[in-house]
Amino acid sequence: MSKAQFQIDETDGPAQTRAWVLHPDIKSDNSRREPVAALGEAVALAEALPNLEVVGSDVVPLRAVSAGYLFGSGKIDEISTLLHDNEVELVLIDGPVTPVQQRNLEKAWNVKLLDRTGLILEIFSDRAATREGVLQVEMAALNYQRTRLVRAWTHLERQRGGLGFVGGPGETQIEADRRAIDEQLVRLRRQLEKVVKTRALHRAARAKVPYPIVALVGYTNAGKSTLFNRLTGADVMVKDMLFATLDPTMRSLELLDGPEIILSDTVGFISDLPTELVAAFRATLEEVLAADIILHVRDVSHAETEAQARNVRDIMTSLGVPEETRTFEVWNKLDLLSEDAADAMRERAARDETVLAISAITGEGLDGLQTTVAEALQGALRTADLVLSFAEGRKRAWLFSQDVVVNEEQTEEGFALTVRWSADVEAAYQRL
């Protein structure tokens, strides 16, 4: 349903929708990003959809925003000529566009129009693979579409129903459409609740074999999936595009000279992530919230790597990631830097125990990464003394299966054991 929400041509043939990307550079916006880099990211977002052909892009400087059209009349005429000459069918605006602005610009330019939120929703709709992911995207798309109904189209203001003699005036089409969306949202929430219950059962099953969780997070296209595949031997989709990974993937990994862990690859973060998606995809980031260690993967070859890192930290804070969660920054893509720049990165990383410089492509630094994670997990272990009776053989066998027993002595009453374990293993033992 959501893939058709924004009416992008998805025919099976070679025909593609010709798109033009515009980044409004609003001078009065104190939080605005560097315009050329922002436009580049917007173009990369558009290119992440296989059915779009980006035929051009521009930064549009704006002193102020026009309430009805976003751009001034002169700029609208200039862009209209540009779009007509290039036979553009879809305009992608890298920023928020109100329903009124969307309606007016579509009429003025005779094209379809998507804002940044709509484009990201399209990408998520195209990539969602799991049942939960699909449901969450559909809910986010419906919430977005619901906002588009507010005074968006004058033709929706007609009355529907009787003449008003019975039960008051008829229902407006906007109200009817909004009610239909609300009913569909209720149905989707019920379906999602069932899926969430299934995920809770899976988490409970994992808790019985409580391996530490190490979660990969980072800006989209930072190289998380490449690192995930390199460490685990998995075959997660890797492509040089934004949001190549959408649904979370988990694999077990036995660290070098360390414990076995669950490594989790997650959806990439991005600046100005639509609020609808922050809420909708919170569940897919549960592994991050529950992680023992977070590896924040950064593309240090990117011109805006520092801004991207701040964005990731802000989103993790908004998600409620506990401050005490041990976090390491993984400076990836050294192979894309010049030798001098790569050496400078290695030297900076060597001075900070929370930073690791690597290349997921060449494998540089991955042994050190595993050793660091293993040492951090060992640091979270504590030693405890236990006394078990002969009748508690099942508990004794379970402790040995977890490889946490460091010493055992048999006594007249049973067994005296010394264990070294994590809080998760201790909690699982208490549940036996």
C-alpha positions in Angstrom: 0.0 0.0 0.0 2.6 2.5 1.0 4.8 2.0 -2.1 1.9 3.4 -4.1 1.2 6.1 -1.6 3.2 8.8 -3.4 2.3 7.6 -7.0 5.9 7.1 -8.2 6.0 5.1 -11.4 6.9 1.5 -10.6 6.3 -0.2 -13.9 8.4 -3.3 -14.7 9.8 -1.9 -17.9 13.0 0.2 -18.3 11.1 3.5 -18.0 12.1 5.6 -15.0 10.7 8.7 -13.4 12.8 11.7 -14.3 13.6 13.6 -11.1 15.2 16.9 -10.1 16.5 17.5 -6.6 16.3 21.0 -5.0 17.9 21.9 -1.6 16.4 25.2 -0.2 19.3 27.0 1.5 17.3 29.2 3.9 19.5 32.0 5.1 17.4 32.7 8.2 17.7 29.1 9.4 20.6 29.2 12.0 20.7 25.3 12.0 21.1 25.0 8.3 23.6 22.5 6.9 26.4 23.2 4.4 24.3 23.4 1.3 26.6 21.6 -1.2 27.0 18.6 1.1 23.3 18.6 2.0 22.4 18.6 -1.7 24.8 15.7 -2.3 23.1 13.7 0.4 19.7 14.5 -1.0 20.8 13.3 -4.5 22.1 10.1 -2.9 18.8 9.6 -1.2 17.0 9.9 -4.5 19.4 7.6 -6.2 18.6 5.0 -3.5 15.3 4.4 -5.3 15.8 2.1 -8.3 12.9 3.6 -10.3 14.2 7.2 -10.2 16.6 8.9 -12.7 18.1 12.0 -11.2 18.6 14.3 -14.2 19.7 17.4 -12.2 20.0 19.1 -8.9 20.3 22.6 -7.5 20.9 24.6 -4.3 18.2 27.3 -4.1 19.3 30.2 -1.9 16.3 31.7 0.0 16.3 34.8 2.2 12.9 33.9 3.6 10.2 31.2 3.1 7.1 32.0 1.2 4.1 30.6 3.2 2.2 29.6 0.1 4.9 28.5 -2.4 8.1 28.1 -0.4 10.0 30.0 -3.1 9.5 33.5 -4.5 7.6 34.0 -7.8 10.7 34.8 -9.8 12.5 31.6 -8.6 9.3 29.6 -9.3 9.2 30.8 -12.9 13.0 30.1 -13.3 12.6 26.6 -12.0 9.5 26.0 -14.0 11.4 26.6 -17.3 14.3 24.4 -16.1 11.9 21.5 -15.3 10.0 21.9 -18.6 13.2 21.9 -20.7 14.5 18.8 -18.9 11.1 16.9 -19.1 11.1 16.5 -15.3 8.3 14.4 -13.9 9.1 14.5 -10.1 10.7 17.3 -8.0 12.3 16.2 -4.7 12.7 19.0 -2.2 15.3 18.4 0.5 13.3 19.8 3.4 9.8 20.1 4.8 7.0 21.2 2.5 3.6 22.0 3.8 0.5 20.5 2.1 -0.5 24.0 0.8 3.0 24.6 -0.7 3.0 21.1 -2.2 -0.4 21.7 -3.9 0.7 25.1 -5.2 4.1 24.0 -6.5 2.6 20.9 -8.2 0.1 23.1 -10.0 2.7 25.8 -10.9 5.2 23.3 -12.3 2.9 20.5 -13.5 4.9 17.8 -11.8 4.7 15.5 -8.8 6.5 16.7 -5.7 7.9 14.9 -2.6 9.6 16.5 0.4 12.4 14.9 2.4 10.1 13.0 4.7 8.1 11.6 1.7 11.3 10.5 0.0 12.7 8.7 3.0 9.3 7.0 3.5 9.5 5.8 -0.1 13.0 4.4 0.5 11.9 2.6 3.7 8.9 1.3 1.9 11.1 -0.1 -0.9 13.5 -1.7 1.5 11.3 -3.1 4.3 11.7 -6.9 4.3 10.4 -8.2 7.6 6.7 -8.2 8.5 7.4 -5.7 11.3 9.3 -3.4 9.0 6.5 -3.4 6.4 3.9 -2.7 9.1 5.9 0.1 10.6 6.5 1.8 7.2 2.8 1.6 6.3 1.9 3.2 9.7 4.5 6.0 9.2 3.3 6.6 5.6 -0.3 6.8 6.8 0.5 9.3 9.5 2.4 11.4 7.0 -0.5 11.1 4.5 -2.9 12.2 7.2 -1.1 15.5 7.6 -1.4 16.0 3.8 -5.2 16.1 4.1 -5.3 19.3 6.2 -6.4 22.0 3.7 -4.2 20.3 1.2 -6.6 20.0 -1.8 -9.6 22.2 -2.3 -11.4 19.5 -4.2 -11.6 17.5 -1.0 -13.7 20.1 0.7 -16.9 19.0 -1.0 -19.7 17.5 1.1 -20.5 13.8 1.1 -23.7 12.2 2.3 -27.3 13.4 2.4 -28.7 16.9 2.2 -28.3 17.4 5.9 -32.0 17.0 6.9 -31.2 13.8 8.9 -28.2 13.7 11.3 -26.9 17.1 10.5 -24.7 18.2 7.6 -23.0 15.6 5.4 -19.4 14.5 6.0 -16.7 16.3 4.1 -14.4 14.2 1.9 -11.4 15.3 4.1 -13.2 13.9 7.2 -14.1 10.7 5.3 -10.5 10.2 4.1 -9.1 11.0 7.6 -11.5 8.5 9.1 -10.5 5.8 6.6 -6.8 6.4 7.5 -7.5 6.2 11.2 -9.4 2.9 10.7 -6.5 1.5 8.7 -4.0 2.7 11.4 -6.0 0.8 14.1 -5.9 -2.4 12.0 -2.1 -2.0 11.5 -1.5 -1.4 15.2 -3.3 -4.6 16.0 -1.2 -6.6 13.5 1.9 -4.9 14.8 1.1 -5.9 18.4 1.0 -9.5 17.4 4.4 -9.2 15.7 5.9 -7.4 18.7 4.7 -10.2 21.0 6.5 -12.7 18.7 9.7 -10.6 19.0 9.3 -10.5 22.8 9.2 -14.3 22.8 12.4 -14.4 20.7 14.1 -12.0 23.1 13.0 -14.2 26.0 14.5 -17.2 24.3 17.8 -15.4 23.7 17.8 -14.4 27.4 18.0 -18.1 28.3 21.3 -18.2 26.5 22.5 -14.7 27.5 25.3 -13.8 25.1 26.4 -10.2 25.3 24.9 -8.0 22.6 27.2 -5.7 20.5 25.2 -3.3 18.3 26.5 -1.5 15.3 25.1 2.0 14.8 26.0 4.9 12.6 25.1 7.3 9.9 23.6 5.6 6.8 26.3 4.3 4.4 29.0 4.4 7.0 30.0 0.8 6.3 28.2 -1.0 9.1 27.0 -3.9 6.9 30.4 -4.3 5.3 31.9 -4.5 8.8 29.1 -6.9 9.9 29.8 -9.2 7.0 33.5 -9.1 7.5 33.3 -10.1 11.1 30.5 -12.7 10.9 30.9 -14.1 7.4 27.2 -13.2 6.8 25.8 -12.1 3.5 23.9 -8.9 4.4 23.2 -6.7 1.4 26.1 -4.2 0.9 25.8 -1.4 -1.6 27.1 2.1 -1.9 23.7 3.7 -1.2 21.8 5.2 1.6 19.6 2.9 3.7 21.0 -0.3 2.1 20.1 -2.0 5.4 16.7 -1.4 6.9 15.6 -4.3 9.0 18.0 -5.3 11.9 20.1 -8.4 11.4 21.8 -10.4 14.1 24.5 -13.1 14.0 26.6 -14.9 16.7 30.3 -14.2 16.6 33.1 -15.7 18.7 35.6 -12.9 19.4 39.3 -13.5 19.2 40.4 -14.7 22.7 37.0 -13.6 23.9 33.4 -14.6 24.6 30.7 -15.4 22.0 28.5 -12.4 21.3 25.4 -11.5 19.3 26.4 -8.8 16.8 23.5 -6.6 15.6 23.5 -4.6 12.4 20.9 -1.8 12.4 19.3 0.8 10.1 21.4 3.8 9.4 20.7 7.1 11.0 20.3 10.3 9.0 19.9 14.0 9.7 16.3 15.3 9.9 14.9 11.8 10.2 11.1 12.1 9.9 9.5 12.1 13.3 7.0 9.5 12.1 9.9 7.1 11.5 11.7 7.8 14.8 8.6 6.5 16.5 7.8 3.7 14.1 11.3 2.2 14.1 12.0 2.5 17.7 11.1 -1.2 18.0 13.7 -2.2 15.4 16.4 -0.5 17.5 15.5 -2.5 20.7 18.8 -4.4 20.3 20.6 -1.0 20.6 18.8 -0.1 23.8 19.6 -3.5 25.3 23.2 -3.6 24.0 26.1 -4.3 26.3 28.4 -2.4 23.9 27.6 0.0 21.1 30.0 0.4 18.1 29.4 3.8 16.5 30.7 3.3 13.0 31.8 6.5 11.2 32.8 7.1 7.6 35.9 9.3 8.3 36.4 9.8 4.6 33.2 11.8 4.4 33.4 15.6 4.4 30.7 15.9 7.0 31.8 13.1 9.3 31.8 15.3 12.4 28.2 16.5 11.7 27.1 13.0 11.0 28.6 11.8 14.3 26.7 14.5 16.2 23.5 13.5 14.5 23.9 9.9 15.5 24.6 10.8 19.1 21.5 13.1 19.1 19.3 10.3 17.8 20.7 7.8 20.3 19.9 10.2 23.1 16.4 10.7 21.8 15.9 7.0 21.6 16.8 6.7 25.3 20.0 4.7 25.0 21.4 4.5 28.6 24.3 6.8 29.2 26.2 4.1 31.0 26.3 1.8 27.9 29.9 1.4 26.8 30.4 3.0 23.4 33.3 2.9 21.0 33.7 5.0 17.9 34.9 3.0 14.9 36.6 5.2 12.4 35.9 3.3 9.1 37.0 3.7 5.5 40.7 4.4 6.1 41.2 2.9 2.6 39.5 5.9 1.0 41.9 8.4 2.6 45.3 9.5 1.4 48.1 7.8 3.2 49.0 11.0 5.2 45.3 11.5 6.2 45.0 7.8 7.2 48.1 8.0 9.3 46.8 11.1 11.0 43.5 9.2 11.8 45.5 6.2 13.2 47.5 8.5 15.4 44.4 10.3 16.8 42.7 7.0 17.4 45.7 5.6 19.2 45.5 8.5 21.8 41.9 7.7 22.7 41.0 4.3 24.1 37.4 4.7 23.0 38.3 5.1 19.3 39.4 2.5 16.8 40.6 3.2 13.3 39.8 0.5 10.8 38.9 -0.4 7.2 36.1 -2.9 6.9 37.1 -3.4 3.2 40.8 -4.3 3.7 40.4 -5.8 7.2 42.8 -3.3 8.8 42.3 -2.9 12.6 39.6 -5.6 12.9 41.7 -7.9 15.2 42.3 -4.9 17.5 38.6 -4.1 17.4 37.7 -7.7 18.5 40.3 -7.6 21.2 39.0 -4.2 22.5 35.4 -5.5 22.6 36.4 -8.7 24.3 38.4 -6.8 27.0 35.5 -4.4 27.6 33.1 -7.3 28.1 35.5 -9.0 30.4 35.7 -5.8 32.4 31.9 -6.1 32.9 32.3 -9.5 34.5 32.4 -10.1 38.3 33.4 -13.0 40.5 31.0 -14.8 42.8 31.1 -17.8 45.1 28.2 -20.3 44.9 27.3 -23.4 47.0 25.1 -26.0 45.3 23.6 -29.2 46.8 23.9 -32.5 45.1 20.3 -32.2 44.1 21.1 -29.0 42.1 23.0 -30.8 39.4 21.0 -29.1 36.6 22.2 -25.7 37.8 25.8 -26.9 38.0 25.6 -28.3 34.5 24.1 -25.0 33.2 27.0 -23.0 34.7 29.6 -25.2 33.1 27.7 -24.9 29.7 28.0 -21.1 30.0 31.8 -21.5 30.6 31.7 -19.3 33.7 33.1 -21.7 36.3 36.7 -20.8 37.2 37.0 -23.2 40.2 35.0 -26.0 41.9 35.5 -28.1 45.0 33.3 -30.9 46.2 32.1 -30.8 49.8 30.0 -33.0 52.0 26.9 -31.0 51.2 27.5 -30.6 47.4 29.7 -28.3 45.4 31.5 -25.0 46.1 32.0 -23.0 42.9 33.7 -19.8 42.0 32.2 -18.2 38.9 33.0 -15.2 36.8 29.9 -13.9 35.0 28.1 -10.9 33.6 25.0 -9.4 35.0 22.9 -11.1 32.2 24.3 -14.5 33.0 23.7 -14.0 36.7 20.1 -12.9 36.0 19.5 -16.0 33.8 20.9 -18.2 36.6 18.6 -16.7 39.1 15.7 -17.6 36.9 16.7 -21.3 36.7 
